[in-house]
């Protein structure tokens, strides 16, 4: 039996009018991210950025990165809170870019939904725009795609791509690191946006905890803790680079602290990080105990309370710590750079966290 009514895009589940309304709602937030180099408005086929601004560089290198937020989006969906997940997206993209010393310039986003709820999409973009302001970059465009049949009506995912620029002779990385350098840790705001598949499995499935449940150790509900936005370090790192000599940064994301720090350590050197220099937040202990997760498994999955690391020469430590403190960043000396010796290539954690 076939219907006499002709097929249509709307009948297939795609609401073009809802998409148009979402664009109208998000315009005011996108406008707040504009830099003087951005040309045109929202709604074009491509975002435009005036590259003549790069003429002040002698040898400009463009840095690019792309990322998503992972299964943290499901926490936002369950709680019905959509205006913070964008902070996580910007942090995942732009804090990768700033690691090499690059200034964040602009970003684009991709939002995929099962059904377009204009206010919900606008709330997501609001968070992305606010994150771009915190990172100092412009949001020059994006795409909202409706995928009925593939995603449920309330399901969504987000991804983004960003571009930055750095002068060739100011590029940061392994080539600058020397024996005796100090490793400065910058505190994370929480779990950030990695390891949520483990966290959700342990706390929600195995332990049977509820997102609305208040957890005394956390001082708030579990959902509020899990949805805490990722700290965006871009402007802090740029300010630090202008103030003190910095050899390298490491953004602590998936893979944990040691694995990410190892990515910027040259083969002939080794980084050691002393656990005794900080106490991870209560959420990390909660995940470990609730799931009987071994410490090494936690450390290779979660950031353990450190979101960014800077490698600086010893003589720059005091200036660096003062500069970060002035910007409200909790930071401390967590380790040092040694000759490799008998150590394997990369980085390792030593000692124990304070009881």
Beta strands, then each sheet from edge to edge (+ up, - down):
strand 1: 38-39
strand 2: 48-49
strand 3: 60-68
strand 4: 103-113
strand 5: 138-146
strand 6: 156-167
strand 7: 182-187
strand 8: 214-215
strand 9: 220-221
strand 10: 248-251
strand 11: 269-274
strand 12: 306-312
strand 13: 331-339
strand 14: 346-350
sheet 1: 1+ 2-
sheet 2: 3+ 6- 4+ 5+
sheet 3: 10+ 12- 7+ 13- 11+ 14+
sheet 4: 8+ 9-
end
